[in-house]
Amino acid sequence: MSDGGQIPETIGALLARVRGDEGISQLRLAERLCAASGQTTVTRHEISRWEREERIPTGYWLGWLAAVLDVPLAELERAAGAARRARHRGRPAQWIRLSAGVYVRAS
């Protein structure tokens, strides 16, 4: 997350960054979430939608993301809130390519 009055990192950017740092695919993250939660409803496509912020994970999934990615829940909640605020401001998305198939939303 950014400090000093800058725009905070949004949930999509945070998820893509952490997933990239861990070196795991969207599919692997989805598999980890399903295994940890006992649910079978999260797919690679849902992870993609979260990272592109077409959807924002609910509190339920934020808790599981915190456990699976070893990221403090409060950090994920702040990032989800930042994404909601950005969505309400209607600012256009700008993306930065990190590597093949991995993009993050520019802040």
C-alpha positions as CSV (number, residue, x, y, z in Angstrom):
1,M,0.0,0.0,0.0
2,S,1.2,3.5,-0.7
3,D,1.9,6.1,1.9
4,G,2.2,9.9,2.1
5,G,-1.1,10.9,0.5
6,Q,-0.6,8.8,-2.6
7,I,-3.5,6.6,-3.9
8,P,-3.5,3.4,-2.0
9,E,-2.9,0.1,-3.8
10,T,-6.2,-1.4,-4.9
11,I,-7.2,-5.1,-4.4
12,G,-6.6,-6.0,-8.0
13,A,-3.1,-4.6,-7.9
14,L,-2.3,-6.1,-4.5
15,L,-3.5,-9.6,-5.5
16,A,-1.6,-9.5,-8.8
17,R,1.6,-8.3,-7.0
18,V,1.5,-10.8,-4.2
19,R,0.6,-13.6,-6.6
20,G,3.5,-12.6,-8.8
21,D,5.9,-12.4,-5.9
22,E,4.8,-15.9,-4.9
23,G,5.3,-17.1,-8.4
24,I,1.9,-18.8,-8.6
25,S,-0.7,-18.7,-11.4
26,Q,-4.2,-17.6,-11.1
27,L,-5.2,-21.3,-11.4
28,R,-2.9,-22.2,-8.5
29,L,-4.3,-19.4,-6.3
30,A,-7.9,-20.6,-7.1
31,E,-6.9,-24.1,-6.1
32,R,-5.4,-23.0,-2.9
33,L,-8.5,-21.0,-2.0
34,C,-10.8,-23.9,-2.8
35,A,-8.7,-26.3,-0.7
36,A,-8.4,-23.9,2.3
37,S,-12.1,-22.9,2.3
38,G,-13.7,-26.2,1.4
39,Q,-15.5,-24.4,-1.4
40,T,-15.3,-25.3,-5.1
41,T,-16.6,-22.0,-6.5
42,V,-13.5,-20.0,-7.0
43,T,-11.9,-20.5,-10.5
44,R,-9.0,-19.0,-12.3
45,H,-11.6,-16.8,-14.1
46,E,-12.8,-15.4,-10.7
47,I,-9.2,-14.6,-9.7
48,S,-8.8,-12.8,-13.0
49,R,-12.0,-10.8,-12.4
50,W,-10.7,-9.8,-9.0
51,E,-7.3,-8.7,-10.4
52,R,-9.0,-6.6,-13.1
53,E,-11.5,-5.3,-10.5
54,E,-14.5,-6.3,-12.5
55,R,-15.5,-7.8,-9.1
56,I,-14.2,-7.2,-5.6
57,P,-13.9,-10.1,-3.3
58,T,-16.3,-10.3,-0.4
59,G,-15.2,-10.2,3.2
60,Y,-15.5,-14.0,3.2
61,W,-13.0,-14.4,0.4
62,L,-10.8,-11.6,1.8
63,G,-10.4,-13.8,4.9
64,W,-9.3,-16.8,2.9
65,L,-7.0,-14.7,0.7
66,A,-5.3,-13.4,3.8
67,A,-4.8,-17.0,5.0
68,V,-3.6,-18.4,1.6
69,L,-1.4,-15.5,0.6
70,D,-0.2,-14.7,4.2
71,V,-1.2,-11.1,3.8
72,P,-2.8,-9.2,6.8
73,L,-6.6,-9.1,6.5
74,A,-6.6,-5.4,7.3
75,E,-4.3,-4.8,4.2
76,L,-6.7,-6.7,2.0
77,E,-9.7,-4.8,3.4
78,R,-8.0,-1.4,2.8
79,A,-7.1,-2.5,-0.8
80,A,-10.7,-3.6,-1.4
81,G,-12.0,-0.3,0.0
82,A,-9.6,1.6,-2.3
83,A,-10.9,-0.3,-5.3
84,R,-14.5,0.5,-4.3
85,R,-13.6,4.2,-3.9
86,A,-11.8,4.2,-7.3
87,R,-14.9,2.6,-8.9
88,H,-17.1,5.3,-7.4
89,R,-14.8,8.0,-8.7
90,G,-15.1,6.5,-12.1
91,R,-11.5,6.9,-12.9
92,P,-10.4,5.0,-16.0
93,A,-8.3,1.9,-15.5
94,Q,-4.6,2.1,-16.5
95,W,-2.6,-1.1,-16.6
96,I,1.1,-1.9,-16.3
97,R,2.4,-5.2,-17.8
98,L,4.6,-7.0,-15.2
99,S,5.3,-10.1,-17.3
100,A,3.6,-12.3,-19.8
101,G,-0.1,-12.4,-18.8
102,V,0.4,-10.5,-15.6
103,Y,-0.9,-6.9,-15.4
104,V,-1.5,-4.6,-12.5
105,R,-3.6,-1.5,-12.3
106,A,-1.5,1.6,-12.2
107,S,-2.3,3.9,-9.2
